[in-house]
């Protein structure tokens, strides 16, 4: 299994990881660490296999025994709050926050940007799924505001990491998407070049901009700006594979007992 980790979150003792497609049990086109996306244009993956893949991911991230908390993602800016029992079916949201121990917050992506957030003061953690729609509607800002409201987490103390997503070179968009980014204050993430017939969008830059606007700046922000569409050996990619693909997972939990996060009452 190959995972990516945030130095900042790791130094804080936060259990977390950005998964790749390696180290699982699913067969093509879901090979092999498919953590969601049980159906695609190419067929249907087994629920037993995706559960085993998630179990393996949690074990590799030091979360064995944690309950998985994962929202029903809808490409918006809704934030689910996990306190006590997690409902089934899960709420429609593209981010989830908690301070509960032994909960593994998990979001899935296949080109969209995954973002993991932790507060060293209150013990709050968050997992965010941000595609272009989520960035335009500001799922990141909504999540940080919820962490402030529910936990008292000040943005000036938060640490955040952005995981692999489709890169600038691969993410060609229509003019309507470019206009949406412009109108949302994310014009810097839209790039036009003479050799490109249409504009491209830098999701990593847009996510970083949203975090900075929410108060997470400088050395408190890190990430892995790797392109999911350009590394078929490492990542699933909805665009590259025309929808015939699995889903990567990003997961975060509060530290195990004795770890580095505080928790206020």
N, C-alpha and C positions, 0 to 999 in steps of 0.2 A: 504494500500500500504506500502511495506517495501522497503526502499532505503538505500544505503550506500553513505557516504559522506567523502570527504577528509578534515581533520582538517586544513591543510595548505591552501587549496583553500577556505574553509569556512571562515577562519580568514581574508583572503584577500577580502572577499565580493563577490567572484565569484559564480554566480549561476551555480549549477552543480548537478549531481547525477548519481550513478550507480544503474540501476533498477534491480529488481528481477522479478520473474514470478507472483507475488502477486499483486492484486488490479485492475485487468483489467476485460474485458467483453468477451473475447474469450472463446470458448468451447474447450474441449479436441480434439486433442492432443496439442492444442495451449493455454490451460488454464494457466493463464488467461490474463496476461499483455504481450501479444505477440506484439512486436513493429516492426516486420519485418517478413521475412520468411513466406510470405503469402502461399507458397506451400511447401510441404514436401512429404516424402514417404507416410505419413498418410492422405493426402488430401490437401484441400485448405482452407485457412482462408478468411474471408470477408474483403475487402478493407475498408468498413465502420467501422468494428470492430477494425482493426489495427489503423485507424485514430483516433478513440475514445480512444484507449489505449495510443497513443502518446499524445493526448490532455490532458489526465489525468496525464501522467508523467510530462509534461511541467508545468501544474498547480501546482503539488506537489513540483516542483523545483523552483517555483517563476518565471516562464517564460511565463505566460499567455500572449497571444498576439504576442509572438515571431514567426517568420517564421522558420520552420524547414529546415535545410540545411543538406542533407545526401547524400554522394556519392554512386555510384554503386560499391560496394566492389568486388575486383577481386583477393585478396590474393597476392598483390604486394607491391611496395614501391612508387607508384605515390601519389603526394600530390595535392589536389585541393585547389584553392584560391578563397574564396568568397569575391567579391567586387561588390556591387550593385546587379543587378538581377541575381538570381541563375538559371542556365539553366534547361530546361526540354526536353529530359531526362537528368538526372544528369551525370556528367563526371565519367569515370571509375577511381577510386582512392581508396586508403585505409586510407587516412587521409584528413582532411580539416582544413584550418586555416582562421581566419577572425579577423578584428578589427571593423566590422560593428556592430552597436547597433541593438538590437532586432532581432538577429539571434541566433537560437538554433542549434549548431552543434551536430549532432547525428550519432553515429555508432552503429551497431548491432553485437552481438556475440552469440555463443552458445557453447563455450569452448575456443575460442580465447581470447587473452588478450585485454581489452579496456584500453586506456591510455588517460588521460585528462591533458592538459598543459595550463598554463597561465603565462603571463609576467606582473608584477606589474608596469613596467616602461612605456611600449609602449601600453598596453591594448590589445595585441594580445592573442588570445586563439586558442586551437587546440584540435581536437578529432581524435584519432588514433585507427584503428583496426589492431591488430598484432597477426596473427596466426604463426605457425612455419615458413611458407614461408616468411611472412612479417618480422619476426625477423631475418631470415637468410639474406634477401635482405636489411635489415635495414630501414624499414619504419619510425622508430622513429628518427634515425639520419637525414633522408631526410626531415622530418617535421621540426625539429629544425633548420636545415640549411635554409629552406624556410622562417621560422619566422625571422631569422637573415637577410636574403636578402630582404624580402618584408617590414618588420616592423622595422628593426634595433634592434630586441630583442636579447640581449646578453644571452647566455646560463647560465652565472653566476648569472643571476637574475631570471631565470625561476623556476616555481614550477610545479611539476608533481605528478600525482596519478595513480596508477595501480589498476584496478578493478578486481573482481573475474574472474578466468579462470580455466581451467582444471588443476588439481594439479599433482605433481610429481608421486604420488602413482598410479594415474589412467591413466597417459599419456604414455603408452607403444608405442614405435616407431620401425621402421625397421632400419637396419644398415645404409641404404642409408640416412635416415634423421639424424641419429647420426653423420654420416660423414659430412653432410652439416653443422651441427652446429660446428663441430670441425674446418672445413675449414673457417668458418665465424668468428672465434675467440671467439666462445661461448662454448668451450669445458667444462667449469665449470658447464654448465647447463645440461650436459649429465651425467646420473648416472647409474652405473651398480652394481647389487647386485647378490650374488650367487643364491638367491631364484627366481630371475627374469630370464626367458629364453631370454628376449630381453632387450635392453636398454630403459630407461625412460628419459623424458626431463622435466625440470622445467621451464615452460614458464614465471612464475613470476620472477625467478632469471635471465632469459635471458633478459626480458624486463628491469629489473633494471640495468643490465650490459650495455645494449644499451644506456639507459639514462645517466648513469655515463660516458660512453665514449663520449657522446655528450656534457657533461659538467654540467649535473644536478645531483648533488651529495649530500650526507649527509642528513641534516634535511630538505632540499628542496624537498625531495622525500618521499612520503608515499603511502599507499595503503591498500587493503583488500585481502590478499592472501588466499581467500576461494576457495575451489574446487567446480566447477560447477557440475562435474560428481558425486560428493559424497553427494550432498545435493539436492535431488529431490524435496523436499518441497519448496525450495527457487529458484532453477535455472533450466532453460532449459539446455540440454546437448545433442549435436549432437551425440557424441560417446556413451553415456549411453543409449540413446533412439534410436540408430540406424537410425538417420536421421528423425525420426517421432517426430518433436518437433517444438517449436516456437523460437523466438529470443529475447534476452535481449537487452536493450539499455543503452548506456552511453551518457550523454548529458551535454553540457557546453555552457554558454553564458557569455558575459561581464556583469558586475554588472548593476543593474538598476541605473537610474540617482541618483547621490549622493553616489554611491558605492565607493569601494576602489581602483579600477584600474585607472592608469593614461593613457593618450593617447597623443602621440606626433603627430605633423602635418607632 
